[in-house]
Amino acid sequence: MIDQARPIVLLLARIAVGVIFIVHGYQKFATMGIAGTTKFFESVGIPLAGVAAPAVATLEVVGGLALVAGAALPIVGTLLALNMVGAIVFVHGANGFGAGEGGYEFVLALAAASLAIGFSGGGAFALDRVLGRRGGAATVTA
């Protein structure tokens, strides 16, 4: 039963986490604008904010789309997790753990989910599986 559910559960996780990243990246382009995102990045001390802002926005949109599609999962999962580590270091870490206080709780969960999905093989309809890429697929035994 668990083996039959795993591919669907991974598909649902890929879609949910991917959509979260797509929305957050899109906000950096559309809502805040790259200029506003750059200004915010500068205010929190992110180095090379003018380069980092469009790079992060693009990573979040493209990476989110790749998660949804199940493409290049180990690479995308790792890059998105590193992106979230940067968010913890520069923005959320000083606010403590709780997401309600602007802490790193949610960002840490996104980092962990990105890695877990990235090295899971992607589940049902993952492009990596369709194309025959192993992509970190693991067999879990208990």
Order of alpha helices (4+ residues) and beta strands (2+ residues): alpha-alpha-alpha-alpha-alpha-alpha
